[in-house]
Amino acid sequence: MKQKIIDCLAQHGWAKDRIVDAFSKTFETVVAPKRAGIWLRFERECDRWWLTNGEFTSAGENVLAGSFAIFPSGMPHIEIEATVAALVAGMEGSIAEAYSVRLLGQREQEGSPNTPRHKG
């Protein structure tokens, strides 16, 4: 089950750390590329896997602070895929709305040859 979660994250561009069960993906921001991360852990008491402790801080706010997914033991592979896809979509949506990423989008639009510019 753990490997299926790892494989699903990899399909979405999230890379596993070589040593610990942490995953990361780099996103462009107005300042410089910035890495987002999330951790995978097993909770023996409830017999389930968690993706939790997301981290992507922009303007002092961790936009992934509330991001998590729960994978009960025995969860079918198709549900694992759907759960990971939903989590990744939510996290990447939050990152896209982060201040430093929004500024990058505004700067790119202002520099675009198709964008009308103010002439004064």
PDB file as gemmi writes it, atoms N, CA and C in Angstrom:
CRYST1    1.000    1.000    1.000  90.00  90.00  90.00 P 1                      
ATOM      1  N   MET A   1       0.814  -1.186   0.000  1.00  0.00           N  
ATOM      2  CA  MET A   1       0.000   0.000   0.000  1.00  0.00           C  
ATOM      3  C   MET A   1       0.868   1.264   0.000  1.00  0.00           C  
ATOM      4  N   LYS A   2       1.907   1.240   0.822  1.00  0.00           N  
ATOM      5  CA  LYS A   2       2.821   2.378   0.869  1.00  0.00           C  
ATOM      6  C   LYS A   2       3.405   2.665  -0.513  1.00  0.00           C  
ATOM      7  N   GLN A   3       3.825   1.622  -1.208  1.00  0.00           N  
ATOM      8  CA  GLN A   3       4.420   1.815  -2.526  1.00  0.00           C  
ATOM      9  C   GLN A   3       3.415   2.399  -3.512  1.00  0.00           C  
ATOM     10  N   LYS A   4       2.160   2.020  -3.404  1.00  0.00           N  
ATOM     11  CA  LYS A   4       1.120   2.562  -4.287  1.00  0.00           C  
ATOM     12  C   LYS A   4       0.960   4.062  -4.052  1.00  0.00           C  
ATOM     13  N   ILE A   5       0.987   4.489  -2.795  1.00  0.00           N  
ATOM     14  CA  ILE A   5       0.900   5.916  -2.481  1.00  0.00           C  
ATOM     15  C   ILE A   5       2.103   6.649  -3.063  1.00  0.00           C  
ATOM     16  N   ILE A   6       3.287   6.069  -2.884  1.00  0.00           N  
ATOM     17  CA  ILE A   6       4.514   6.663  -3.426  1.00  0.00           C  
ATOM     18  C   ILE A   6       4.423   6.781  -4.941  1.00  0.00           C  
ATOM     19  N   ASP A   7       3.974   5.718  -5.604  1.00  0.00           N  
ATOM     20  CA  ASP A   7       3.854   5.721  -7.065  1.00  0.00           C  
ATOM     21  C   ASP A   7       2.857   6.771  -7.545  1.00  0.00           C  
ATOM     22  N   CYS A   8       1.749   6.906  -6.836  1.00  0.00           N  
ATOM     23  CA  CYS A   8       0.729   7.891  -7.220  1.00  0.00           C  
ATOM     24  C   CYS A   8       1.273   9.312  -7.091  1.00  0.00           C  
ATOM     25  N   LEU A   9       1.982   9.584  -6.010  1.00  0.00           N  
ATOM     26  CA  LEU A   9       2.577  10.914  -5.856  1.00  0.00           C  
ATOM     27  C   LEU A   9       3.591  11.182  -6.967  1.00  0.00           C  
ATOM     28  N   ALA A  10       4.378  10.174  -7.309  1.00  0.00           N  
ATOM     29  CA  ALA A  10       5.372  10.326  -8.381  1.00  0.00           C  
ATOM     30  C   ALA A  10       4.707  10.648  -9.717  1.00  0.00           C  
ATOM     31  N   GLN A  11       3.552  10.065  -9.965  1.00  0.00           N  
ATOM     32  CA  GLN A  11       2.829  10.347 -11.210  1.00  0.00           C  
ATOM     33  C   GLN A  11       2.426  11.815 -11.301  1.00  0.00           C  
ATOM     34  N   HIS A  12       2.300  12.458 -10.166  1.00  0.00           N  
ATOM     35  CA  HIS A  12       1.925  13.873 -10.128  1.00  0.00           C  
ATOM     36  C   HIS A  12       3.142  14.783  -9.963  1.00  0.00           C  
ATOM     37  N   GLY A  13       4.331  14.204 -10.070  1.00  0.00           N  
ATOM     38  CA  GLY A  13       5.544  15.011 -10.023  1.00  0.00           C  
ATOM     39  C   GLY A  13       6.121  15.244  -8.635  1.00  0.00           C  
ATOM     40  N   TRP A  14       5.608  14.554  -7.624  1.00  0.00           N  
ATOM     41  CA  TRP A  14       6.122  14.690  -6.264  1.00  0.00           C  
ATOM     42  C   TRP A  14       7.168  13.604  -6.029  1.00  0.00           C  
ATOM     43  N   ALA A  15       8.387  14.023  -5.691  1.00  0.00           N  
ATOM     44  CA  ALA A  15       9.518  13.098  -5.546  1.00  0.00           C  
ATOM     45  C   ALA A  15       9.733  12.713  -4.088  1.00  0.00           C  
ATOM     46  N   LYS A  16       9.999  11.428  -3.863  1.00  0.00           N  
ATOM     47  CA  LYS A  16      10.276  10.927  -2.517  1.00  0.00           C  
ATOM     48  C   LYS A  16      11.723  11.190  -2.148  1.00  0.00           C  
ATOM     49  N   ASP A  17      11.927  11.577  -0.913  1.00  0.00           N  
ATOM     50  CA  ASP A  17      13.275  11.720  -0.370  1.00  0.00           C  
ATOM     51  C   ASP A  17      13.948  10.348  -0.355  1.00  0.00           C  
ATOM     52  N   ARG A  18      15.261  10.315  -0.513  1.00  0.00           N  
ATOM     53  CA  ARG A  18      15.981   9.043  -0.538  1.00  0.00           C  
ATOM     54  C   ARG A  18      15.981   8.332   0.806  1.00  0.00           C  
ATOM     55  N   ILE A  19      15.847   9.089   1.903  1.00  0.00           N  
ATOM     56  CA  ILE A  19      16.006   8.495   3.225  1.00  0.00           C  
ATOM     57  C   ILE A  19      14.694   8.404   3.999  1.00  0.00           C  
ATOM     58  N   VAL A  20      13.954   9.472   4.066  1.00  0.00           N  
ATOM     59  CA  VAL A  20      12.724   9.505   4.866  1.00  0.00           C  
ATOM     60  C   VAL A  20      11.498   9.522   3.957  1.00  0.00           C  
ATOM     61  N   ASP A  21      10.340   9.311   4.541  1.00  0.00           N  
ATOM     62  CA  ASP A  21       9.090   9.281   3.772  1.00  0.00           C  
ATOM     63  C   ASP A  21       8.507  10.692   3.617  1.00  0.00           C  
ATOM     64  N   ALA A  22       9.292  11.543   3.007  1.00  0.00           N  
ATOM     65  CA  ALA A  22       8.871  12.912   2.706  1.00  0.00           C  
ATOM     66  C   ALA A  22       8.881  13.065   1.187  1.00  0.00           C  
ATOM     67  N   PHE A  23       7.982  13.885   0.692  1.00  0.00           N  
ATOM     68  CA  PHE A  23       7.833  14.101  -0.749  1.00  0.00           C  
ATOM     69  C   PHE A  23       7.899  15.587  -1.022  1.00  0.00           C  
ATOM     70  N   SER A  24       8.471  15.949  -2.157  1.00  0.00           N  
ATOM     71  CA  SER A  24       8.593  17.364  -2.476  1.00  0.00           C  
ATOM     72  C   SER A  24       8.402  17.607  -3.964  1.00  0.00           C  
ATOM     73  N   LYS A  25       8.070  18.843  -4.246  1.00  0.00           N  
ATOM     74  CA  LYS A  25       7.940  19.306  -5.622  1.00  0.00           C  
ATOM     75  C   LYS A  25       8.293  20.784  -5.616  1.00  0.00           C  
ATOM     76  N   THR A  26       9.009  21.223  -6.631  1.00  0.00           N  
ATOM     77  CA  THR A  26       9.453  22.607  -6.702  1.00  0.00           C  
ATOM     78  C   THR A  26       8.508  23.414  -7.586  1.00  0.00           C  
ATOM     79  N   PHE A  27       8.193  24.613  -7.108  1.00  0.00           N  
ATOM     80  CA  PHE A  27       7.296  25.524  -7.820  1.00  0.00           C  
ATOM     81  C   PHE A  27       7.998  26.855  -8.035  1.00  0.00           C  
ATOM     82  N   GLU A  28       7.733  27.485  -9.150  1.00  0.00           N  
ATOM     83  CA  GLU A  28       8.285  28.805  -9.425  1.00  0.00           C  
ATOM     84  C   GLU A  28       7.532  29.843  -8.611  1.00  0.00           C  
ATOM     85  N   THR A  29       8.277  30.807  -8.062  1.00  0.00           N  
ATOM     86  CA  THR A  29       7.673  31.941  -7.365  1.00  0.00           C  
ATOM     87  C   THR A  29       8.295  33.214  -7.922  1.00  0.00           C  
ATOM     88  N   VAL A  30       7.800  34.355  -7.493  1.00  0.00           N  
ATOM     89  CA  VAL A  30       8.327  35.625  -7.977  1.00  0.00           C  
ATOM     90  C   VAL A  30       9.777  35.832  -7.533  1.00  0.00           C  
ATOM     91  N   VAL A  31      10.168  35.249  -6.411  1.00  0.00           N  
ATOM     92  CA  VAL A  31      11.513  35.428  -5.880  1.00  0.00           C  
ATOM     93  C   VAL A  31      12.485  34.403  -6.459  1.00  0.00           C  
ATOM     94  N   ALA A  32      12.157  33.126  -6.306  1.00  0.00           N  
ATOM     95  CA  ALA A  32      13.017  32.028  -6.760  1.00  0.00           C  
ATOM     96  C   ALA A  32      12.202  30.741  -6.649  1.00  0.00           C  
ATOM     97  N   PRO A  33      12.661  29.654  -7.281  1.00  0.00           N  
ATOM     98  CA  PRO A  33      11.953  28.384  -7.115  1.00  0.00           C  
ATOM     99  C   PRO A  33      11.892  28.008  -5.635  1.00  0.00           C  
ATOM    100  N   LYS A  34      10.754  27.449  -5.220  1.00  0.00           N  
ATOM    101  CA  LYS A  34      10.540  27.086  -3.814  1.00  0.00           C  
ATOM    102  C   LYS A  34       9.966  25.685  -3.747  1.00  0.00           C  
ATOM    103  N   ARG A  35      10.440  24.917  -2.792  1.00  0.00           N  
ATOM    104  CA  ARG A  35      10.034  23.527  -2.651  1.00  0.00           C  
ATOM    105  C   ARG A  35       8.861  23.389  -1.680  1.00  0.00           C  
ATOM    106  N   ALA A  36       7.871  22.625  -2.099  1.00  0.00           N  
ATOM    107  CA  ALA A  36       6.754  22.251  -1.229  1.00  0.00           C  
ATOM    108  C   ALA A  36       7.003  20.826  -0.763  1.00  0.00           C  
ATOM    109  N   GLY A  37       6.475  20.494   0.398  1.00  0.00           N  
ATOM    110  CA  GLY A  37       6.688  19.147   0.908  1.00  0.00           C  
ATOM    111  C   GLY A  37       5.503  18.627   1.693  1.00  0.00           C  
ATOM    112  N   ILE A  38       5.446  17.307   1.796  1.00  0.00           N  
ATOM    113  CA  ILE A  38       4.439  16.625   2.607  1.00  0.00           C  
ATOM    114  C   ILE A  38       5.040  15.306   3.079  1.00  0.00           C  
ATOM    115  N   TRP A  39       4.587  14.820   4.225  1.00  0.00           N  
ATOM    116  CA  TRP A  39       5.131  13.611   4.848  1.00  0.00           C  
ATOM    117  C   TRP A  39       4.131  12.472   4.802  1.00  0.00           C  
ATOM    118  N   LEU A  40       4.649  11.264   4.634  1.00  0.00           N  
ATOM    119  CA  LEU A  40       3.852  10.040   4.704  1.00  0.00           C  
ATOM    120  C   LEU A  40       4.233   9.311   5.990  1.00  0.00           C  
ATOM    121  N   ARG A  41       3.225   8.923   6.760  1.00  0.00           N  
ATOM    122  CA  ARG A  41       3.510   8.182   7.990  1.00  0.00           C  
ATOM    123  C   ARG A  41       2.428   7.139   8.226  1.00  0.00           C  
ATOM    124  N   PHE A  42       2.808   6.107   8.956  1.00  0.00           N  
ATOM    125  CA  PHE A  42       1.866   5.046   9.298  1.00  0.00           C  
ATOM    126  C   PHE A  42       1.453   5.200  10.756  1.00  0.00           C  
ATOM    127  N   GLU A  43       0.165   5.096  11.008  1.00  0.00           N  
ATOM    128  CA  GLU A  43      -0.373   5.185  12.359  1.00  0.00           C  
ATOM    129  C   GLU A  43      -0.858   3.792  12.761  1.00  0.00           C  
ATOM    130  N   ARG A  44      -0.088   3.122  13.582  1.00  0.00           N  
ATOM    131  CA  ARG A  44      -0.400   1.746  13.972  1.00  0.00           C  
ATOM    132  C   ARG A  44      -1.709   1.644  14.757  1.00  0.00           C  
ATOM    133  N   GLU A  45      -1.951   2.587  15.619  1.00  0.00           N  
ATOM    134  CA  GLU A  45      -3.138   2.545  16.473  1.00  0.00           C  
ATOM    135  C   GLU A  45      -4.430   2.458  15.664  1.00  0.00           C  
ATOM    136  N   CYS A  46      -4.482   3.165  14.552  1.00  0.00           N  
ATOM    137  CA  CYS A  46      -5.686   3.170  13.703  1.00  0.00           C  
ATOM    138  C   CYS A  46      -5.502   2.361  12.427  1.00  0.00           C  
ATOM    139  N   ASP A  47      -4.320   1.771  12.249  1.00  0.00           N  
ATOM    140  CA  ASP A  47      -4.023   0.936  11.091  1.00  0.00           C  
ATOM    141  C   ASP A  47      -4.293   1.673   9.777  1.00  0.00           C  
ATOM    142  N   ARG A  48      -3.599   2.809   9.620  1.00  0.00           N  
ATOM    143  CA  ARG A  48      -3.783   3.609   8.405  1.00  0.00           C  
ATOM    144  C   ARG A  48      -2.530   4.421   8.101  1.00  0.00           C  
ATOM    145  N   TRP A  49      -2.417   4.820   6.824  1.00  0.00           N  
ATOM    146  CA  TRP A  49      -1.362   5.703   6.351  1.00  0.00           C  
ATOM    147  C   TRP A  49      -1.919   7.117   6.289  1.00  0.00           C  
ATOM    148  N   TRP A  50      -1.046   8.080   6.503  1.00  0.00           N  
ATOM    149  CA  TRP A  50      -1.401   9.494   6.421  1.00  0.00           C  
ATOM    150  C   TRP A  50      -0.413  10.227   5.514  1.00  0.00           C  
ATOM    151  N   LEU A  51      -0.913  11.124   4.715  1.00  0.00           N  
ATOM    152  CA  LEU A  51      -0.076  12.162   4.111  1.00  0.00           C  
ATOM    153  C   LEU A  51      -0.441  13.422   4.876  1.00  0.00           C  
ATOM    154  N   THR A  52       0.552  14.021   5.521  1.00  0.00           N  
ATOM    155  CA  THR A  52       0.267  15.135   6.423  1.00  0.00           C  
ATOM    156  C   THR A  52       1.474  16.056   6.556  1.00  0.00           C  
ATOM    157  N   ASN A  53       1.299  17.099   7.336  1.00  0.00           N  
ATOM    158  CA  ASN A  53       2.357  18.082   7.600  1.00  0.00           C  
ATOM    159  C   ASN A  53       2.870  18.741   6.320  1.00  0.00           C  
ATOM    160  N   GLY A  54       1.948  19.184   5.469  1.00  0.00           N  
ATOM    161  CA  GLY A  54       2.336  19.885   4.250  1.00  0.00           C  
ATOM    162  C   GLY A  54       3.036  21.197   4.580  1.00  0.00           C  
ATOM    163  N   GLU A  55       3.946  21.603   3.707  1.00  0.00           N  
ATOM    164  CA  GLU A  55       4.712  22.832   3.935  1.00  0.00           C  
ATOM    165  C   GLU A  55       4.977  23.561   2.623  1.00  0.00           C  
ATOM    166  N   PHE A  56       4.475  24.766   2.514  1.00  0.00           N  
ATOM    167  CA  PHE A  56       4.834  25.713   1.453  1.00  0.00           C  
ATOM    168  C   PHE A  56       4.507  27.086   2.009  1.00  0.00           C  
ATOM    169  N   THR A  57       5.533  27.786   2.454  1.00  0.00           N  
ATOM    170  CA  THR A  57       5.322  29.063   3.113  1.00  0.00           C  
ATOM    171  C   THR A  57       5.558  30.196   2.127  1.00  0.00           C  
ATOM    172  N   SER A  58       4.592  31.097   2.088  1.00  0.00           N  
ATOM    173  CA  SER A  58       4.655  32.274   1.235  1.00  0.00           C  
ATOM    174  C   SER A  58       4.112  33.451   2.034  1.00  0.00           C  
ATOM    175  N   ALA A  59       4.867  34.513   2.113  1.00  0.00           N  
ATOM    176  CA  ALA A  59       4.484  35.710   2.863  1.00  0.00           C  
ATOM    177  C   ALA A  59       4.121  35.353   4.302  1.00  0.00           C  
ATOM    178  N   GLY A  60       4.858  34.430   4.887  1.00  0.00           N  
ATOM    179  CA  GLY A  60       4.660  34.043   6.271  1.00  0.00           C  
ATOM    180  C   GLY A  60       3.517  33.072   6.521  1.00  0.00           C  
ATOM    181  N   GLU A  61       2.858  32.615   5.478  1.00  0.00           N  
ATOM    182  CA  GLU A  61       1.722  31.698   5.627  1.00  0.00           C  
ATOM    183  C   GLU A  61       2.041  30.347   5.011  1.00  0.00           C  
ATOM    184  N   ASN A  62       1.860  29.284   5.790  1.00  0.00           N  
ATOM    185  CA  ASN A  62       2.015  27.925   5.266  1.00  0.00           C  
ATOM    186  C   ASN A  62       0.689  27.542   4.610  1.00  0.00           C  
ATOM    187  N   VAL A  63       0.629  27.620   3.297  1.00  0.00           N  
ATOM    188  CA  VAL A  63      -0.640  27.378   2.594  1.00  0.00           C  
ATOM    189  C   VAL A  63      -1.020  25.903   2.567  1.00  0.00           C  
ATOM    190  N   LEU A  64      -0.111  25.010   2.964  1.00  0.00           N  
ATOM    191  CA  LEU A  64      -0.414  23.579   3.001  1.00  0.00           C  
ATOM    192  C   LEU A  64      -0.628  23.065   4.420  1.00  0.00           C  
ATOM    193  N   ALA A  65      -0.749  23.953   5.384  1.00  0.00           N  
ATOM    194  CA  ALA A  65      -0.856  23.550   6.786  1.00  0.00           C  
ATOM    195  C   ALA A  65      -2.018  22.596   7.034  1.00  0.00           C  
ATOM    196  N   GLY A  66      -3.112  22.766   6.363  1.00  0.00           N  
ATOM    197  CA  GLY A  66      -4.277  21.912   6.590  1.00  0.00           C  
ATOM    198  C   GLY A  66      -4.409  20.765   5.613  1.00  0.00           C  
ATOM    199  N   SER A  67      -3.418  20.545   4.809  1.00  0.00           N  
ATOM    200  CA  SER A  67      -3.484  19.491   3.790  1.00  0.00           C  
ATOM    201  C   SER A  67      -3.187  18.129   4.392  1.00  0.00           C  
ATOM    202  N   PHE A  68      -4.057  17.156   4.121  1.00  0.00           N  
ATOM    203  CA  PHE A  68      -3.809  15.797   4.583  1.00  0.00           C  
ATOM    204  C   PHE A  68      -4.692  14.828   3.794  1.00  0.00           C  
ATOM    205  N   ALA A  69      -4.310  13.562   3.833  1.00  0.00           N  
ATOM    206  CA  ALA A  69      -5.122  12.483   3.263  1.00  0.00           C  
ATOM    207  C   ALA A  69      -4.926  11.258   4.137  1.00  0.00           C  
ATOM    208  N   ILE A  70      -5.989  10.490   4.300  1.00  0.00           N  
ATOM    209  CA  ILE A  70      -5.966   9.277   5.120  1.00  0.00           C  
ATOM    210  C   ILE A  70      -6.190   8.072   4.211  1.00  0.00           C  
ATOM    211  N   PHE A  71      -5.387   7.019   4.431  1.00  0.00           N  
ATOM    212  CA  PHE A  71      -5.474   5.794   3.643  1.00  0.00           C  
ATOM    213  C   PHE A  71      -5.627   4.603   4.587  1.00  0.00           C  
ATOM    214  N   PRO A  72      -6.847   4.186   4.885  1.00  0.00           N  
ATOM    215  CA  PRO A  72      -7.028   3.023   5.764  1.00  0.00           C  
ATOM    216  C   PRO A  72      -6.399   1.775   5.138  1.00  0.00           C  
ATOM    217  N   SER A  73      -5.855   0.913   5.962  1.00  0.00           N  
ATOM    218  CA  SER A  73      -5.276  -0.333   5.450  1.00  0.00           C  
ATOM    219  C   SER A  73      -6.317  -1.089   4.639  1.00  0.00           C  
ATOM    220  N   GLY A  74      -5.875  -1.637   3.532  1.00  0.00           N  
ATOM    221  CA  GLY A  74      -6.768  -2.386   2.662  1.00  0.00           C  
ATOM    222  C   GLY A  74      -7.534  -1.529   1.667  1.00  0.00           C  
ATOM    223  N   MET A  75      -7.266  -0.248   1.638  1.00  0.00           N  
ATOM    224  CA  MET A  75      -7.947   0.639   0.698  1.00  0.00           C  
ATOM    225  C   MET A  75      -7.640   0.177  -0.730  1.00  0.00           C  
ATOM    226  N   PRO A  76      -8.648   0.052  -1.594  1.00  0.00           N  
ATOM    227  CA  PRO A  76      -8.411  -0.376  -2.977  1.00  0.00           C  
ATOM    228  C   PRO A  76      -7.519   0.617  -3.732  1.00  0.00           C  
ATOM    229  N   HIS A  77      -6.736   0.103  -4.660  1.00  0.00           N  
ATOM    230  CA  HIS A  77      -5.792   0.940  -5.414  1.00  0.00           C  
ATOM    231  C   HIS A  77      -6.485   2.085  -6.122  1.00  0.00           C  
ATOM    232  N   ILE A  78      -7.653   1.863  -6.671  1.00  0.00           N  
ATOM    233  CA  ILE A  78      -8.348   2.935  -7.395  1.00  0.00           C  
ATOM    234  C   ILE A  78      -8.727   4.078  -6.451  1.00  0.00           C  
ATOM    235  N   GLU A  79      -9.047   3.740  -5.199  1.00  0.00           N  
ATOM    236  CA  GLU A  79      -9.365   4.776  -4.210  1.00  0.00           C  
ATOM    237  C   GLU A  79      -8.101   5.505  -3.759  1.00  0.00           C  
ATOM    238  N   ILE A  80      -6.989   4.782  -3.675  1.00  0.00           N  
ATOM    239  CA  ILE A  80      -5.713   5.430  -3.351  1.00  0.00           C  
ATOM    240  C   ILE A  80      -5.383   6.448  -4.437  1.00  0.00           C  
ATOM    241  N   GLU A  81      -5.513   6.044  -5.704  1.00  0.00           N  
ATOM    242  CA  GLU A  81      -5.235   6.955  -6.815  1.00  0.00           C  
ATOM    243  C   GLU A  81      -6.112   8.193  -6.751  1.00  0.00           C  
ATOM    244  N   ALA A  82      -7.405   7.994  -6.493  1.00  0.00           N  
ATOM    245  CA  ALA A  82      -8.341   9.124  -6.436  1.00  0.00           C  
ATOM    246  C   ALA A  82      -8.036  10.035  -5.248  1.00  0.00           C  
ATOM    247  N   THR A  83      -7.681   9.452  -4.120  1.00  0.00           N  
ATOM    248  CA  THR A  83      -7.374  10.240  -2.924  1.00  0.00           C  
ATOM    249  C   THR A  83      -6.113  11.064  -3.123  1.00  0.00           C  
ATOM    250  N   VAL A  84      -5.073  10.452  -3.689  1.00  0.00           N  
ATOM    251  CA  VAL A  84      -3.833  11.187  -3.962  1.00  0.00           C  
ATOM    252  C   VAL A  84      -4.098  12.292  -4.979  1.00  0.00           C  
ATOM    253  N   ALA A  85      -4.841  11.996  -6.036  1.00  0.00           N  
ATOM    254  CA  ALA A  85      -5.137  13.009  -7.063  1.00  0.00           C  
ATOM    255  C   ALA A  85      -5.885  14.195  -6.456  1.00  0.00           C  
ATOM    256  N   ALA A  86      -6.850  13.922  -5.586  1.00  0.00           N  
ATOM    257  CA  ALA A  86      -7.607  15.004  -4.952  1.00  0.00           C  
ATOM    258  C   ALA A  86      -6.715  15.830  -4.018  1.00  0.00           C  
ATOM    259  N   LEU A  87      -5.863  15.147  -3.257  1.00  0.00           N  
ATOM    260  CA  LEU A  87      -4.952  15.861  -2.365  1.00  0.00           C  
ATOM    261  C   LEU A  87      -4.003  16.745  -3.159  1.00  0.00           C  
ATOM    262  N   VAL A  88      -3.390  16.188  -4.196  1.00  0.00           N  
ATOM    263  CA  VAL A  88      -2.438  16.947  -5.010  1.00  0.00           C  
ATOM    264  C   VAL A  88      -3.132  18.141  -5.665  1.00  0.00           C  
ATOM    265  N   ALA A  89      -4.324  17.949  -6.190  1.00  0.00           N  
ATOM    266  CA  ALA A  89      -5.054  19.065  -6.814  1.00  0.00           C  
ATOM    267  C   ALA A  89      -5.321  20.165  -5.792  1.00  0.00           C  
ATOM    268  N   GLY A  90      -5.715  19.784  -4.587  1.00  0.00           N  
ATOM    269  CA  GLY A  90      -5.952  20.771  -3.540  1.00  0.00           C  
ATOM    270  C   GLY A  90      -4.687  21.500  -3.128  1.00  0.00           C  
ATOM    271  N   MET A  91      -3.594  20.750  -2.958  1.00  0.00           N  
ATOM    272  CA  MET A  91      -2.328  21.368  -2.555  1.00  0.00           C  
ATOM    273  C   MET A  91      -1.813  22.303  -3.639  1.00  0.00           C  
ATOM    274  N   GLU A  92      -1.833  21.841  -4.883  1.00  0.00           N  
ATOM    275  CA  GLU A  92      -1.300  22.666  -5.964  1.00  0.00           C  
ATOM    276  C   GLU A  92      -2.197  23.878  -6.218  1.00  0.00           C  
ATOM    277  N   GLY A  93      -3.496  23.735  -5.956  1.00  0.00           N  
ATOM    278  CA  GLY A  93      -4.392  24.888  -6.033  1.00  0.00           C  
ATOM    279  C   GLY A  93      -4.060  25.911  -4.961  1.00  0.00           C  
ATOM    280  N   SER A  94      -3.778  25.431  -3.746  1.00  0.00           N  
ATOM    281  CA  SER A  94      -3.383  26.332  -2.653  1.00  0.00           C  
ATOM    282  C   SER A  94      -2.058  27.021  -2.971  1.00  0.00           C  
ATOM    283  N   ILE A  95      -1.131  26.281  -3.546  1.00  0.00           N  
ATOM    284  CA  ILE A  95       0.164  26.866  -3.915  1.00  0.00           C  
ATOM    285  C   ILE A  95      -0.026  27.914  -5.002  1.00  0.00           C  
ATOM    286  N   ALA A  96      -0.879  27.648  -5.966  1.00  0.00           N  
ATOM    287  CA  ALA A  96      -1.131  28.617  -7.043  1.00  0.00           C  
ATOM    288  C   ALA A  96      -1.707  29.918  -6.496  1.00  0.00           C  
ATOM    289  N   GLU A  97      -2.425  29.834  -5.370  1.00  0.00           N  
ATOM    290  CA  GLU A  97      -3.010  31.024  -4.753  1.00  0.00           C  
ATOM    291  C   GLU A  97      -2.075  31.701  -3.752  1.00  0.00           C  
ATOM    292  N   ALA A  98      -0.919  31.090  -3.487  1.00  0.00           N  
ATOM    293  CA  ALA A  98       0.045  31.676  -2.552  1.00  0.00           C  
ATOM    294  C   ALA A  98       0.545  33.002  -3.105  1.00  0.00           C  
ATOM    295  N   TYR A  99       0.821  33.936  -2.222  1.00  0.00           N  
ATOM    296  CA  TYR A  99       1.199  35.288  -2.603  1.00  0.00           C  
ATOM    297  C   TYR A  99       2.365  35.321  -3.591  1.00  0.00           C  
ATOM    298  N   SER A 100       3.442  34.597  -3.291  1.00  0.00           N  
ATOM    299  CA  SER A 100       4.644  34.648  -4.138  1.00  0.00           C  
ATOM    300  C   SER A 100       4.407  34.033  -5.518  1.00  0.00           C  
ATOM    301  N   VAL A 101       3.466  33.106  -5.613  1.00  0.00           N  
ATOM    302  CA  VAL A 101       3.153  32.487  -6.905  1.00  0.00           C  
ATOM    303  C   VAL A 101       2.201  33.388  -7.694  1.00  0.00           C  
ATOM    304  N   ARG A 102       1.236  33.979  -7.003  1.00  0.00           N  
ATOM    305  CA  ARG A 102       0.323  34.924  -7.669  1.00  0.00           C  
ATOM    306  C   ARG A 102       1.094  36.106  -8.236  1.00  0.00           C  
ATOM    307  N   LEU A 103       2.069  36.633  -7.469  1.00  0.00           N  
ATOM    308  CA  LEU A 103       2.875  37.753  -7.966  1.00  0.00           C  
ATOM    309  C   LEU A 103       3.626  37.372  -9.235  1.00  0.00           C  
ATOM    310  N   LEU A 104       4.139  36.152  -9.275  1.00  0.00           N  
ATOM    311  CA  LEU A 104       4.840  35.688 -10.468  1.00  0.00           C  
ATOM    312  C   LEU A 104       3.889  35.718 -11.660  1.00  0.00           C  
ATOM    313  N   GLY A 105       2.673  35.235 -11.486  1.00  0.00           N  
ATOM    314  CA  GLY A 105       1.689  35.247 -12.564  1.00  0.00           C  
ATOM    315  C   GLY A 105       1.367  36.654 -13.023  1.00  0.00           C  
ATOM    316  N   GLN A 106       1.259  37.587 -12.076  1.00  0.00           N  
ATOM    317  CA  GLN A 106       0.985  38.981 -12.433  1.00  0.00           C  
ATOM    318  C   GLN A 106       2.152  39.575 -13.208  1.00  0.00           C  
ATOM    319  N   ARG A 107       3.361  39.281 -12.756  1.00  0.00           N  
ATOM    320  CA  ARG A 107       4.548  39.812 -13.431  1.00  0.00           C  
ATOM    321  C   ARG A 107       4.649  39.261 -14.856  1.00  0.00           C  
ATOM    322  N   GLU A 108       4.357  37.960 -15.012  1.00  0.00           N  
ATOM    323  CA  GLU A 108       4.414  37.353 -16.344  1.00  0.00           C  
ATOM    324  C   GLU A 108       3.359  37.956 -17.255  1.00  0.00           C  
ATOM    325  N   GLN A 109       2.166  38.217 -16.726  1.00  0.00           N  
ATOM    326  CA  GLN A 109       1.112  38.831 -17.541  1.00  0.00           C  
ATOM    327  C   GLN A 109       1.511  40.241 -17.961  1.00  0.00           C  
ATOM    328  N   GLU A 110       2.118  40.996 -17.066  1.00  0.00           N  
ATOM    329  CA  GLU A 110       2.537  42.359 -17.385  1.00  0.00           C  
ATOM    330  C   GLU A 110       3.632  42.371 -18.443  1.00  0.00           C  
ATOM    331  N   GLY A 111       4.465  41.336 -18.449  1.00  0.00           N  
ATOM    332  CA  GLY A 111       5.549  41.265 -19.413  1.00  0.00           C  
ATOM    333  C   GLY A 111       5.166  40.594 -20.716  1.00  0.00           C  
ATOM    334  N   SER A 112       3.965  40.071 -20.798  1.00  0.00           N  
ATOM    335  CA  SER A 112       3.508  39.359 -21.987  1.00  0.00           C  
ATOM    336  C   SER A 112       3.288  40.313 -23.126  1.00  0.00           C  
ATOM    337  N   PRO A 113       3.716  39.950 -24.340  1.00  0.00           N  
ATOM    338  CA  PRO A 113       3.503  40.845 -25.504  1.00  0.00           C  
ATOM    339  C   PRO A 113       2.023  40.992 -25.844  1.00  0.00           C  
ATOM    340  N   ASN A 114       1.170  40.099 -25.350  1.00  0.00           N  
ATOM    341  CA  ASN A 114      -0.259  40.171 -25.645  1.00  0.00           C  
ATOM    342  C   ASN A 114      -1.014  41.004 -24.620  1.00  0.00           C  
ATOM    343  N   THR A 115      -0.316  41.454 -23.567  1.00  0.00           N  
ATOM    344  CA  THR A 115      -0.979  42.202 -22.516  1.00  0.00           C  
ATOM    345  C   THR A 115      -0.932  43.692 -22.852  1.00  0.00           C  
ATOM    346  N   PRO A 116      -2.094  44.350 -22.864  1.00  0.00           N  
ATOM    347  CA  PRO A 116      -2.074  45.804 -23.100  1.00  0.00           C  
ATOM    348  C   PRO A 116      -1.307  46.485 -21.975  1.00  0.00           C  
ATOM    349  N   ARG A 117      -0.490  47.465 -22.327  1.00  0.00           N  
ATOM    350  CA  ARG A 117       0.292  48.184 -21.331  1.00  0.00           C  
ATOM    351  C   ARG A 117      -0.192  49.624 -21.262  1.00  0.00           C  
ATOM    352  N   HIS A 118      -0.060  50.169 -20.059  1.00  0.00           N  
ATOM    353  CA  HIS A 118      -0.443  51.565 -19.865  1.00  0.00           C  
ATOM    354  C   HIS A 118       0.631  52.464 -20.504  1.00  0.00           C  
ATOM    355  N   LYS A 119       0.205  53.395 -21.301  1.00  0.00           N  
ATOM    356  CA  LYS A 119       1.141  54.355 -21.900  1.00  0.00           C  
ATOM    357  C   LYS A 119       0.759  55.731 -21.381  1.00  0.00           C  
ATOM    358  N   GLY A 120       1.717  56.430 -20.854  1.00  0.00           N  
ATOM    359  CA  GLY A 120       1.348  57.716 -20.271  1.00  0.00           C  
ATOM    360  C   GLY A 120       2.281  58.773 -20.489  1.00  0.00           C  
TER     361      GLY A 120                                                      
END                                                                             
